[in-house]
């Protein structure tokens, strides 16, 4: 069955300054994945970033990152390399499931993977990003989450947000009196009752279970930190994810690795 593929690309001010027309996406061409039936692959690359979509009977794939990543070729290559690896794993799993479905005489359900990178903070020496991803592998429901990546501009290196701190344990201790009550307030708002400390999701998760996202309100330093808990971390799948953002206080600052403390400041 044919599926129509739409390439999403937006025109930014810089492009308008160069030409008074909308950006033109690259032509849609047949996929080289060899997955059978009608397949379409497209890649749109503009000053606003990159968007890739691919659709086959075996899988659906979407991947995008913004202009801030496009402007750093080394970073863009690293992100694309990570995406390519995950995509190959998804394709391999889908093929295996399709074979199992054929052997077992039951319908195969198309797998899917999407990943969209977004800017959290673009500072003079740092670029903080999140990757919002979603997957489906044929089960009752899909899964989703958020990962963090921080680009050290002078060093030309990446790290996860949590790697800017001395240890997950140190950060867990630093935010125990602020993160946990804030999380419980969100739980109560979603569920209409206070969480049961003895229940499956009644405890406060440690930082090692969370995605740590450095952010900024001043455009110069990291003065706040996001704590993201995906499905099944702080609540049931039906509850969804939880995200708490805290200002950098003295305790959080003390948990930052000495070599990164110049990048942080207390929120005012």
matplotlib code that plots the C-alpha trace (Angstrom):
import matplotlib.pyplot as plt

x = [0.0, 1.4, 1.9, 2.3, 5.4, 5.5, 8.8, 8.6, 11.0, 10.6, 12.2, 14.0, 14.9, 18.4, 17.2, 14.6, 17.4, 19.2, 16.2, 12.6, 11.2, 10.5, 13.1, 12.8, 13.2, 15.3, 13.3, 11.5, 13.2, 12.7, 14.3, 17.3, 16.3, 14.8, 11.9, 9.3, 6.2, 6.1, 8.7, 9.6, 12.5, 13.1, 15.6, 15.1, 18.1, 17.8, 19.3, 16.6, 17.9, 17.4, 14.3, 14.3, 11.3, 11.1, 8.1, 7.9, 5.6, 8.3, 8.9, 8.2, 11.2, 11.4, 14.5, 15.2, 17.5, 17.6, 19.7, 21.9, 23.1, 23.5, 25.8, 28.2, 29.2, 31.0, 28.0, 25.6, 27.7, 27.7, 24.0, 23.4, 25.7, 23.8, 20.5, 21.8, 22.8, 19.4, 17.7, 19.6, 18.7, 15.0, 15.1, 16.7, 14.2, 11.3, 12.6, 12.9, 9.3, 8.0, 9.6, 8.2, 4.7, 4.8, 6.0, 3.3, 0.5, -0.3, -0.3, 2.9, 2.6, 4.8, 7.5, 8.3, 10.9, 11.0, 13.6, 13.5, 16.4, 15.5, 17.6, 17.2, 19.9, 22.4, 25.1, 28.4, 30.3, 27.6, 24.7, 22.2, 19.9, 17.2, 16.2, 12.5, 12.0, 9.2, 9.2, 6.7, 7.7, 4.3, 3.1, 0.1, 1.5, 4.7, 7.2, 8.8, 11.2, 13.8, 17.6, 20.0, 23.2, 25.4, 28.0, 31.1, 31.8, 35.5, 36.4, 34.3, 33.0, 29.6, 28.4, 25.2, 23.7, 24.3, 28.0, 28.4, 27.9, 30.3, 28.0, 24.3, 24.3, 25.7, 23.0, 20.3, 21.3, 21.5, 17.9, 16.3, 14.5, 13.4, 12.9, 11.0, 8.3, 7.9, 7.5, 4.9, 2.9, 2.7, 1.8, -1.0, -2.3, -2.4, -3.9, -6.1, -4.3, -1.0, 1.4, 1.5, 5.1, 4.6, 3.2, 5.0, 5.6, 5.5, 9.2, 11.2, 13.5, 17.2, 19.0, 20.4, 16.9, 16.3, 17.4, 19.2, 18.8, 20.9, 18.9, 19.2, 17.0, 19.7, 21.4, 24.8, 25.0, 23.2, 21.0, 18.3, 18.2, 15.4, 14.8, 12.8, 11.2, 9.9, 7.1, 7.4, 10.0, 7.9, 4.5, 2.5, 2.5, -1.0, 0.4, 3.0, 6.2, 7.1, 9.4, 10.5, 12.7, 14.7, 16.8, 20.4, 20.9, 23.9, 23.4, 23.1, 26.1, 28.2, 27.4, 28.7, 32.1, 34.8, 35.8, 32.2, 31.3, 32.1, 29.2, 26.7, 25.3, 22.5, 19.1, 18.0]
y = [0.0, 3.4, 5.9, 9.6, 11.1, 14.8, 16.6, 19.2, 22.2, 25.8, 28.9, 31.1, 34.8, 34.0, 32.2, 34.9, 37.4, 35.3, 34.7, 35.8, 32.3, 29.3, 26.6, 23.7, 20.2, 17.7, 15.4, 12.4, 9.3, 5.5, 4.1, 1.9, -0.2, -2.9, -3.5, -4.2, -2.4, 1.3, 3.1, 6.8, 8.5, 12.3, 14.6, 18.3, 20.4, 24.2, 26.9, 25.9, 22.4, 18.8, 16.6, 13.0, 10.8, 7.2, 5.0, 1.3, -1.6, -2.7, 0.5, 4.3, 6.5, 10.3, 12.2, 15.9, 18.4, 22.2, 24.9, 25.2, 21.6, 22.1, 25.0, 22.6, 19.9, 17.7, 17.7, 17.0, 14.1, 12.6, 13.0, 11.4, 8.6, 7.8, 8.0, 5.6, 3.0, 3.1, 3.0, -0.1, -1.8, -1.0, -2.4, -5.6, -6.1, -5.4, -8.0, -10.5, -9.8, -10.0, -13.4, -14.6, -13.3, -15.1, -18.3, -18.0, -17.1, -13.8, -10.2, -8.2, -4.7, -2.0, -0.8, 2.9, 5.2, 9.0, 11.3, 15.1, 17.1, 20.5, 23.3, 23.8, 26.5, 28.0, 29.7, 31.3, 28.2, 25.5, 24.1, 22.0, 19.7, 17.2, 14.3, 13.6, 10.0, 7.6, 3.9, 1.2, -2.5, -4.1, -4.4, -3.0, 0.5, 2.3, 3.9, 7.4, 9.5, 12.3, 12.1, 15.0, 16.0, 19.0, 20.3, 21.9, 24.5, 25.3, 21.6, 20.3, 17.5, 16.1, 14.8, 13.9, 16.5, 14.4, 14.2, 17.8, 16.8, 14.9, 11.9, 10.9, 10.3, 13.7, 15.4, 13.2, 14.3, 17.9, 18.0, 15.6, 18.5, 20.2, 17.7, 15.0, 17.4, 19.0, 15.6, 14.5, 17.7, 16.7, 13.2, 14.4, 16.7, 13.9, 11.3, 13.3, 11.9, 11.9, 9.1, 6.0, 5.7, 1.9, 1.7, 0.7, 4.3, 5.9, 6.4, 9.4, 8.2, 8.8, 10.9, 7.7, 6.9, 10.4, 12.5, 15.6, 18.7, 21.8, 24.9, 28.7, 31.7, 34.3, 33.1, 33.2, 30.4, 27.3, 28.6, 25.8, 22.1, 19.9, 16.4, 14.2, 10.9, 8.8, 6.3, 3.7, 5.8, 8.0, 6.6, 4.2, 4.4, 5.9, 8.7, 9.6, 11.4, 13.9, 16.9, 19.1, 22.1, 23.5, 26.7, 26.2, 26.8, 26.4, 22.6, 22.0, 24.2, 22.3, 19.1, 20.5, 19.2, 21.8, 22.1, 23.0, 25.4, 28.5, 27.4, 27.5, 30.3, 30.7, 31.7, 35.2]
z = [0.0, -0.9, 1.8, 1.2, 2.7, 3.7, 4.2, 6.9, 6.4, 7.5, 6.0, 8.5, 8.4, 7.2, 4.2, 3.4, 3.3, 0.7, -1.5, -1.5, -1.7, 0.5, 0.8, -1.6, -0.1, -1.9, -4.3, -2.8, -4.1, -3.6, -0.5, -0.8, 2.2, 0.1, 2.5, -0.1, -1.4, -1.9, 0.1, 0.3, 1.8, 2.0, 3.5, 3.9, 4.8, 5.2, 7.4, 9.9, 10.4, 9.0, 8.8, 7.6, 7.1, 5.8, 5.5, 4.5, 5.3, 7.8, 9.6, 10.0, 10.8, 11.6, 12.6, 13.0, 14.5, 14.5, 12.9, 16.0, 15.4, 11.6, 12.4, 14.1, 11.6, 14.1, 16.4, 13.5, 12.4, 15.9, 16.3, 12.8, 13.6, 16.8, 14.9, 12.2, 14.7, 16.5, 13.1, 12.1, 15.3, 14.8, 11.2, 12.4, 15.2, 12.8, 10.3, 13.0, 14.2, 10.7, 10.2, 13.5, 12.6, 9.2, 10.9, 13.6, 11.3, 13.0, 11.7, 11.7, 13.1, 11.6, 13.9, 14.3, 15.6, 15.8, 17.3, 17.4, 18.8, 20.4, 21.9, 25.6, 26.0, 23.6, 25.6, 24.6, 25.4, 25.7, 23.7, 25.8, 23.8, 24.4, 22.2, 22.4, 21.1, 20.6, 19.6, 18.8, 18.4, 17.9, 21.5, 23.3, 23.2, 22.3, 24.5, 24.6, 26.6, 26.6, 26.6, 27.2, 25.3, 26.1, 23.6, 25.0, 22.3, 23.1, 23.7, 20.8, 22.9, 24.0, 27.3, 29.0, 31.3, 34.4, 33.5, 34.5, 38.1, 40.5, 40.6, 40.3, 44.1, 44.9, 42.8, 44.3, 47.8, 46.7, 45.5, 47.9, 49.8, 46.6, 43.8, 45.8, 47.2, 43.7, 42.1, 44.7, 44.1, 40.4, 41.2, 43.5, 40.8, 38.2, 40.4, 42.7, 45.8, 47.5, 46.5, 48.7, 49.9, 50.1, 46.6, 43.4, 42.4, 45.8, 46.2, 44.9, 42.0, 42.2, 39.6, 38.0, 36.9, 35.5, 32.5, 33.7, 31.5, 32.1, 31.2, 31.3, 31.9, 31.4, 28.1, 29.7, 32.2, 33.4, 36.2, 36.3, 35.9, 34.5, 36.0, 33.6, 34.6, 31.8, 31.9, 34.7, 36.5, 38.7, 37.8, 35.7, 31.9, 32.1, 34.2, 31.6, 32.2, 34.9, 34.6, 37.4, 36.8, 39.7, 40.0, 40.7, 44.4, 46.6, 47.0, 43.3, 42.6, 45.1, 43.2, 39.9, 38.9, 39.6, 35.9, 34.9, 37.7, 35.6, 33.4, 36.3, 38.4, 40.9, 39.4, 40.4]

ax = plt.figure().add_subplot(projection="3d")
ax.plot(x, y, z, "-o")
ax.set_aspect("equal")
plt.show()
